[in-house]
Amino acid sequence: MNLDQVLWDVWKSSELPEGYRLEIIEETLAVSPTGSSRHFDVNNRVLEDLFLHLRGSEWRPGNDCNVIDGLKVLIPDVFVAPKDIESVEHPEGKGVLASSVALVVETVSPGSENRTRDHVLKHRAYARAGIPVYVIIDDHENGGVVTILTGPDRERRAYEYAARIPYGKEAVIPEGPAKGFVIGPEITGEPRG
């Protein structure tokens, strides 16, 4: 049995206390607490605005769901997948297949470990999964920055293109079902001191 399979089996049998989540990122089981009220507020604004943006399409935003790529498990703060979720559900009902996800959003929590997870580890994991658009909302970088990553290179586990937009300006999703969606001050607030 290989390490990926061992991690998958442990993940499937794990029961965490409420308020924690468990992901398989690279070759590690990563336990993290749910976010702060600021984290929750930003993610809810993204979700609400994405619902409006995607209304009438075959896509919808979601959160608090496992996104599965092979034996890897990620839980993005927000994601966009087809409305017909059953058609993209993992065969064991454990979440949705990463191959169906068009966009993921992570809102960075305080601390260097959280920044590393979202900017490095999840960057590599989402690129490896081939997710077309990865958005990072980071209050803790230079007064606040929204990074939009596109062009996943699965082999290199990296995105080809990155746009970094400071808080106070509008970050616009350039492609996919959420094309034209704006992450601006209404979502992030103004630059943080």
N, C-alpha and C positions, 0 to 999 in steps of 0.2 A: 504494500500500500504506500502511495507517495504522500508527501507532506500536504499537498493541496487537498487530497481526499480526507486525510486526518483532520485538517482544519474544518472542512465542510461537515464532517460527522460531528465534531465537537460543537460547531455553530448550531447545527440542527437540534442537538440535544440540550442546548443551554437554556436556562431560564434566569433572566436577570431581574433584579428588583425594578419596580416602576421608576421611571425617570432616567433609565440607562438604555443604551443601545449597543449592539454588538455587530461589527462589520468585519469582513475578511479583506484586508487591504494588503496587497502584495503577499508576503508569506507570514502575515501576522494577524492575530485576532485583536481587534482594537475596540476597547470598551470606552465609551464616552458618555458623559451626562447630557441630558437634553439641555437646550440653551437657556440663556437668561431672558428676561422680559424684553430687552432690546432686540435680541436675536429673534424671538417669537414675533415681535411687532414688525420688523423688517420683512421676515418671511411671509407673514400674513398679508402685508401690502403687496408683495410680489404676487402671491397667489390670487388675491382679489383682482388685481389689474390684469393678470394673465387670463383669468376667467372671462373678463370683458373682451380682451383682445382676441381670444380664440373662439368666442361665441359664433355659432353658425358653421364652424369647421368640424372636421373629424378628429380634432385633437382637444385635449384638456390637460390642465395642470394637476399635479398631485403632490402629496408629501407623505412622510411617515410610511414609506413602503420600501421594501427591499428591491434593489435593482441588481439583477444577477447576470454575471458574465462568466459562463463556465462554472467554476467552483469558487468564484470571488463574489462577495456580497458588499454592496455599498448602499448607504441610506442617505441620499441627497436631501438637503433642506427643502428643495422644490424641484420638480421635474415635469417635463411635458411628454405625454405618450398618447397613443390613439385612444379615443373614447371607448372603443370596443375592447376593454381591458382583458376580457376573457381570451381574445385572439392572440394576445401577447403575454399571457400568464406563463410563469415557469411551470413545467410539467408536473412538479410536485406541489403546486399551489403556494410556493414560498415567496412569491413576489412577481415582478415583471422582468422580462428578458431585456437586457441592456441593448440588444440589437434593435429594439422597437422605440427606444427613448431618443427624442430629438434634441433635448436640451436639459441640462442640469444646472442648478444654482446652489452654491454653498455660501453661507454667511459666516464669516470667520469669528470665532469666539476669542476672548482674550487669552493670551499666553503663547509662548513660542512653540509649544507642542501642537497647539491647534493651528497656528499659522503654517507649520511644517506639514501637518496632515492635509490641509486644504490646498496649499500652494505647490507642494511637491508630491506627496504620496497620492492624493486623489487626482492631481493633474495627470500623473502617469497612469493611474488606474482607469480614469475616464477615457484617456486617449487610447489605451490598450483595448478598451471595450468598443472603440469606434464611435463614441457619442459625439455627434457633429458640433455641438456648441456647449461650452463649459463657461459659466459665469461665476466669478468670485466677487463677493461684496465684502470689503475689508475696511472696517472702521479704524483699524489700528495701523494703517500705513499712510503716512504723510497727510493727515487730516481726513483721510477716507478716499479709497480708490475702488472703482468697479473695473475688473479685468474681464474682457471677453476673449475667450480662446476658441479658435475655429481651425478646421483642417487637421483632424486627428491622424497621426501616423501610428498605426497599431504596432508596427515592428519597433520603431524607436521609442514608443510609449511617450510621445510628446505631441503637442499641437504646433502646427506650422505658423499660425498667425496669432498675434496677441495685440489687443488694443487696451490701453490703460487710460481710463477716464476719471479725473478727479471729481470728488463730490462737488456739487454745485453746477455741474454740467450734465448733459444728457448722454447716457450710454445707450446706443441703439443696437438691437440684435440684428445682424446683417443677413441672416439666412434662415431657412427652415420655416416650420409652421408659425413660429413666433417672430418672423421677420418684421421689423419695424417697431417691435415692442420697446418701450423706453423705460430705462431705469434712471430716474433723475431725482431731484430733491424731494419730490412727493413720496418717494420710497425710502431714500437713504437719509433724508434730512440735509441740512447744509453742512459744509466742511466742519469737521470736529477739531476743537482746539487741541 
